[in-house]
Structure formats: structure tokens, C-alpha cells
Amino acid sequence: MELSESEMADLRLILQDWYGAATVSQWKMSMQILEILEEAIAELGVCSTAMNFVPRPMARPDGYIRRQLANIARRARNSDAQYLICRDAARHRYRSRFELAGRGL
């Protein structure tokens, strides 16, 4: 099954945000690239979900977690949020796979 022109354009746009237009312009958009992106996004979701439960830096340790409970719960409810650290980790982890797939290897 081949990607449509609009699907290829959307895929390219997403990857350009991660790697830049100059890099992605050399890649041929394919089902293989889409599958790698799907895997990377799933991993990104797992990381972001875990990050929702990490307390933020504290000024004073006494009772800090208790004061942070509402913020932790809010972040857990807002499951569509992505953390930059998660995005960057996925971006770097999948770069070589995207490169190979984009070159048809």
C-alpha cells in the first residue's frame, strides 16, 4: 500500500519539525517511514505519561509532594502533552532508522 501525496506531505512536515527541511528533503516518504514514526510516537507517549508523575523542582522539601499533587494530576489528565525531553530522546533514538528508510534501505 502506497502513501497518497497528502500523506507524504504530512509525513514530511512532521519529520521536518524533528530533523529540518534540508535533511528530510533527501528522504523518500514511504510506508516504512510511517511505521517508524508510529513506533517513535508510541514511545513518546509512554515517556510523556511517565513524566506527568515526576514532581517539579522544589524550593523547600517539607510537604512539597503534597502541594504538587494537583499539578501532577492535571498533567496526568492532559495526556496529549509532549515533553521536549521525550521528543528529543525519540528524535535522536530513531534518526538512523529514518535515514536508512528514507534512502530505501
MDAnalysis code that builds the backbone (N, CA, C; Angstrom):
import MDAnalysis as mda
import numpy as np

u = mda.Universe.empty(315, n_residues=105, atom_resindex=np.repeat(np.arange(105), 3), trajectory=True)
u.add_TopologyAttr("name", ["N", "CA", "C"] * 105)
u.add_TopologyAttr("resid", np.arange(1, 106))
u.add_TopologyAttr("resname", ["MET", "GLU", "LEU", "SER", "GLU", "SER", "GLU", "MET", "ALA", "ASP", "LEU", "ARG", "LEU", "ILE", "LEU", "GLN", "ASP", "TRP", "TYR", "GLY", "ALA", "ALA", "THR", "VAL", "SER", "GLN", "TRP", "LYS", "MET", "SER", "MET", "GLN", "ILE", "LEU", "GLU", "ILE", "LEU", "GLU", "GLU", "ALA", "ILE", "ALA", "GLU", "LEU", "GLY", "VAL", "CYS", "SER", "THR", "ALA", "MET", "ASN", "PHE", "VAL", "PRO", "ARG", "PRO", "MET", "ALA", "ARG", "PRO", "ASP", "GLY", "TYR", "ILE", "ARG", "ARG", "GLN", "LEU", "ALA", "ASN", "ILE", "ALA", "ARG", "ARG", "ALA", "ARG", "ASN", "SER", "ASP", "ALA", "GLN", "TYR", "LEU", "ILE", "CYS", "ARG", "ASP", "ALA", "ALA", "ARG", "HIS", "ARG", "TYR", "ARG", "SER", "ARG", "PHE", "GLU", "LEU", "ALA", "GLY", "ARG", "GLY", "LEU"])
u.atoms.positions = np.array([
    [0.847, -1.182, 0.000],
    [0.000, 0.000, 0.000],
    [0.887, 1.239, 0.000],
    [0.643, 2.094, -0.913],
    [1.441, 3.320, -1.052],
    [0.772, 4.478, -0.318],
    [1.564, 5.440, 0.060],
    [1.049, 6.654, 0.685],
    [0.523, 7.601, -0.391],
    [-0.530, 8.322, -0.070],
    [-1.030, 9.329, -1.000],
    [-0.101, 10.547, -0.949],
    [-0.273, 11.439, -1.890],
    [0.549, 12.653, -1.928],
    [0.350, 13.488, -0.664],
    [-0.891, 13.601, -0.202],
    [-1.143, 14.401, 1.004],
    [-0.552, 13.726, 2.240],
    [-0.596, 12.400, 2.299],
    [0.019, 11.679, 3.420],
    [1.532, 11.871, 3.420],
    [2.120, 11.815, 2.244],
    [3.578, 12.032, 2.145],
    [3.936, 13.452, 2.578],
    [3.122, 14.418, 2.174],
    [3.377, 15.814, 2.559],
    [3.249, 15.988, 4.072],
    [2.234, 15.381, 4.666],
    [2.058, 15.469, 6.114],
    [3.217, 14.802, 6.849],
    [3.608, 13.641, 6.385],
    [4.719, 12.910, 6.989],
    [6.005, 13.718, 6.899],
    [6.243, 14.293, 5.745],
    [7.439, 15.119, 5.552],
    [7.427, 16.336, 6.488],
    [6.271, 16.956, 6.644],
    [6.147, 18.125, 7.521],
    [6.479, 17.765, 8.973],
    [5.968, 16.640, 9.435],
    [6.251, 16.191, 10.804],
    [7.737, 15.941, 10.980],
    [8.333, 15.243, 10.048],
    [9.755, 14.909, 10.165],
    [10.643, 16.141, 10.000],
    [10.209, 17.117, 9.216],
    [10.976, 18.359, 9.092],
    [11.025, 19.099, 10.424],
    [9.970, 19.005, 11.192],
    [9.966, 19.626, 12.513],
    [11.003, 18.967, 13.414],
    [11.223, 17.681, 13.239],
    [12.194, 16.953, 14.060],
    [13.618, 17.114, 13.556],
    [13.816, 17.029, 12.242],
    [15.177, 16.946, 11.695],
    [15.584, 18.083, 10.765],
    [14.662, 18.931, 10.396],
    [14.973, 20.030, 9.492],
    [14.668, 19.687, 8.048],
    [14.328, 20.702, 7.279],
    [13.915, 20.514, 5.890],
    [15.051, 19.998, 5.017],
    [16.264, 20.476, 5.244],
    [17.396, 20.058, 4.411],
    [17.645, 18.558, 4.517],
    [17.522, 18.020, 5.712],
    [17.745, 16.587, 5.916],
    [16.606, 15.766, 5.335],
    [15.389, 16.129, 5.663],
    [14.223, 15.342, 5.268],
    [13.963, 15.425, 3.768],
    [14.365, 16.493, 3.131],
    [14.140, 16.615, 1.682],
    [14.862, 15.517, 0.895],
    [15.862, 14.910, 1.480],
    [16.615, 13.843, 0.816],
    [15.962, 12.471, 1.003],
    [14.951, 12.400, 1.842],
    [14.316, 11.120, 2.146],
    [13.094, 10.895, 1.278],
    [12.895, 9.657, 0.847],
    [11.688, 9.271, 0.121],
    [10.661, 8.818, 1.151],
    [9.516, 9.473, 1.181],
    [8.481, 9.116, 2.142],
    [7.866, 7.776, 1.733],
    [7.730, 6.878, 2.692],
    [7.238, 5.530, 2.408],
    [6.475, 4.982, 3.598],
    [5.872, 3.820, 3.409],
    [5.181, 3.135, 4.498],
    [6.164, 2.779, 5.606],
    [7.397, 2.465, 5.237],
    [8.408, 2.130, 6.236],
    [8.681, 3.332, 7.152],
    [8.790, 4.513, 6.572],
    [8.987, 5.736, 7.369],
    [7.780, 5.959, 8.280],
    [6.585, 5.759, 7.747],
    [5.369, 5.933, 8.543],
    [5.357, 4.968, 9.729],
    [5.746, 3.722, 9.507],
    [5.777, 2.732, 10.587],
    [6.799, 3.112, 11.660],
    [7.935, 3.627, 11.252],
    [8.948, 4.068, 12.216],
    [8.416, 5.248, 13.019],
    [7.754, 6.177, 12.355],
    [7.173, 7.324, 13.052],
    [6.116, 6.868, 14.052],
    [5.309, 5.913, 13.654],
    [4.282, 5.379, 14.549],
    [4.927, 4.786, 15.812],
    [6.000, 4.052, 15.641],
    [6.721, 3.475, 16.777],
    [7.324, 4.571, 17.661],
    [7.910, 5.579, 17.034],
    [8.524, 6.679, 17.787],
    [7.469, 7.449, 18.579],
    [6.317, 7.693, 17.983],
    [5.255, 8.434, 18.662],
    [4.688, 7.625, 19.821],
    [4.582, 6.312, 19.658],
    [4.120, 5.463, 20.762],
    [5.101, 5.549, 21.928],
    [6.390, 5.513, 21.623],
    [7.407, 5.632, 22.666],
    [7.349, 7.011, 23.317],
    [7.122, 8.018, 22.523],
    [6.993, 9.380, 23.028],
    [5.828, 9.483, 24.008],
    [4.732, 8.810, 23.713],
    [3.584, 8.815, 24.603],
    [3.881, 8.142, 25.933],
    [4.601, 7.047, 25.902],
    [4.969, 6.339, 27.140],
    [5.859, 7.236, 27.997],
    [6.830, 7.869, 27.378],
    [7.735, 8.768, 28.106],
    [6.967, 9.945, 28.707],
    [6.109, 10.565, 27.919],
    [5.359, 11.727, 28.399],
    [4.422, 11.350, 29.536],
    [3.806, 10.181, 29.453],
    [2.943, 9.721, 30.540],
    [3.747, 9.560, 31.822],
    [4.917, 8.978, 31.719],
    [5.772, 8.809, 32.896],
    [6.204, 10.160, 33.452],
    [6.515, 11.107, 32.583],
    [6.957, 12.425, 33.030],
    [5.857, 13.179, 33.771],
    [4.593, 12.854, 33.492],
    [3.492, 13.504, 34.196],
    [3.555, 13.282, 35.702],
    [4.192, 12.199, 36.107],
    [4.223, 11.839, 37.525],
    [5.506, 12.277, 38.231],
    [6.365, 12.971, 37.529],
    [7.607, 13.450, 38.135],
    [7.344, 14.818, 38.762],
    [7.595, 14.949, 40.067],
    [7.422, 16.273, 40.689],
    [8.380, 17.280, 40.083],
    [7.987, 18.515, 40.050],
    [8.820, 19.585, 39.517],
    [9.849, 20.016, 40.557],
    [10.871, 20.726, 40.143],
    [11.913, 21.157, 41.093],
    [11.307, 21.890, 42.285],
    [11.896, 21.643, 43.437],
    [11.305, 22.202, 44.636],
    [12.187, 23.246, 45.301],
    [11.540, 24.170, 45.962],
    [12.258, 25.178, 46.735],
    [12.461, 24.680, 48.162],
    [11.428, 24.101, 48.733],
    [11.505, 23.573, 50.105],
    [10.936, 22.162, 50.102],
    [11.659, 21.203, 50.656],
    [11.195, 19.821, 50.605],
    [9.990, 19.488, 51.482],
    [9.759, 20.206, 52.623],
    [8.675, 19.805, 53.521],
    [7.305, 19.976, 52.867],
    [6.604, 18.886, 52.733],
    [5.251, 18.908, 52.176],
    [5.184, 19.207, 50.694],
    [6.308, 19.173, 50.005],
    [6.346, 19.559, 48.596],
    [5.478, 18.653, 47.729],
    [5.613, 17.344, 47.899],
    [4.850, 16.409, 47.064],
    [3.350, 16.634, 47.271],
    [2.961, 16.862, 48.489],
    [1.542, 17.104, 48.755],
    [1.052, 18.339, 48.009],
    [1.856, 19.393, 47.982],
    [1.473, 20.612, 47.261],
    [1.481, 20.386, 45.747],
    [2.264, 19.436, 45.291],
    [2.365, 19.168, 43.860],
    [1.320, 18.188, 43.345],
    [0.574, 17.550, 44.230],
    [-0.391, 16.531, 43.800],
    [-1.355, 17.040, 42.742],
    [-1.895, 18.224, 42.924],
    [-2.857, 18.766, 41.952],
    [-2.195, 18.966, 40.595],
    [-0.967, 19.457, 40.581],
    [-0.261, 19.657, 39.304],
    [0.066, 18.333, 38.632],
    [0.471, 17.349, 39.423],
    [0.775, 16.028, 38.858],
    [-0.500, 15.429, 38.267],
    [-1.603, 15.534, 38.978],
    [-2.886, 15.012, 38.490],
    [-3.324, 15.740, 37.216],
    [-3.147, 17.053, 37.177],
    [-3.517, 17.821, 35.980],
    [-2.716, 17.365, 34.778],
    [-1.420, 17.169, 34.962],
    [-0.576, 16.719, 33.849],
    [-0.963, 15.311, 33.410],
    [-1.336, 14.461, 34.353],
    [-1.760, 13.097, 34.012],
    [-3.069, 13.111, 33.213],
    [-3.978, 14.028, 33.564],
    [-5.239, 14.140, 32.815],
    [-5.008, 14.683, 31.415],
    [-4.032, 15.549, 31.252],
    [-3.736, 16.164, 29.964],
    [-2.756, 15.270, 29.207],
    [-3.229, 14.095, 28.824],
    [-2.343, 13.073, 28.269],
    [-1.817, 13.385, 26.867],
    [-2.326, 14.435, 26.203],
    [-1.846, 14.739, 24.862],
    [-0.585, 15.614, 24.873],
    [-0.146, 16.008, 26.046],
    [1.052, 16.852, 26.143],
    [2.300, 16.026, 25.859],
    [3.267, 16.653, 25.217],
    [4.547, 16.010, 24.961],
    [5.627, 16.832, 25.636],
    [6.528, 16.150, 26.276],
    [7.647, 16.818, 26.911],
    [8.796, 16.895, 25.918],
    [9.471, 18.019, 25.902],
    [10.585, 18.196, 24.972],
    [11.661, 17.140, 25.173],
    [11.937, 16.778, 26.419],
    [12.970, 15.780, 26.665],
    [12.575, 14.430, 26.058],
    [11.295, 14.107, 26.101],
    [10.812, 12.862, 25.497],
    [10.911, 12.941, 23.975],
    [10.501, 14.078, 23.426],
    [10.565, 14.256, 21.976],
    [11.999, 14.188, 21.482],
    [12.902, 14.862, 22.195],
    [14.301, 14.855, 21.778],
    [14.925, 13.468, 21.888],
    [14.561, 12.735, 22.935],
    [15.088, 11.377, 23.087],
    [14.615, 10.489, 21.936],
    [13.329, 10.561, 21.604],
    [12.799, 9.761, 20.491],
    [13.413, 10.203, 19.170],
    [13.548, 11.504, 19.006],
    [14.124, 12.052, 17.773],
    [15.535, 11.512, 17.550],
    [16.343, 11.507, 18.584],
    [17.720, 11.024, 18.445],
    [17.772, 9.504, 18.311],
    [16.924, 8.809, 19.049],
    [16.939, 7.354, 19.021],
    [16.545, 6.799, 17.651],
    [15.635, 7.477, 16.954],
    [15.109, 6.971, 15.682],
    [15.776, 7.577, 14.449],
    [16.682, 8.480, 14.617],
    [17.284, 9.188, 13.477],
    [17.895, 8.238, 12.452],
    [18.715, 7.299, 12.886],
    [19.377, 6.412, 11.922],
    [18.382, 5.515, 11.205],
    [17.321, 5.100, 11.892],
    [16.291, 4.287, 11.238],
    [15.557, 5.090, 10.181],
    [15.257, 6.353, 10.477],
    [14.632, 7.220, 9.473],
    [15.571, 7.433, 8.286],
    [16.832, 7.667, 8.568],
    [17.821, 7.881, 7.499],
    [17.856, 6.680, 6.555],
    [17.968, 5.486, 7.117],
    [18.033, 4.275, 6.289],
    [16.747, 4.063, 5.508],
    [15.611, 4.207, 6.167],
    [14.334, 4.023, 5.491],
    [14.113, 5.076, 4.410],
    [14.526, 6.301, 4.675],
    [14.378, 7.383, 3.702],
    [15.223, 7.177, 2.458],
    [16.281, 6.400, 2.596],
    [17.141, 6.082, 1.450],
    [16.766, 4.744, 0.819],
    [15.685, 4.143, 1.339],
    [15.216, 2.887, 0.770],
    [15.999, 1.664, 1.218],
    [16.696, 1.766, 2.307],
    [17.497, 0.629, 2.798],
    [16.817, -0.101, 3.920],
])
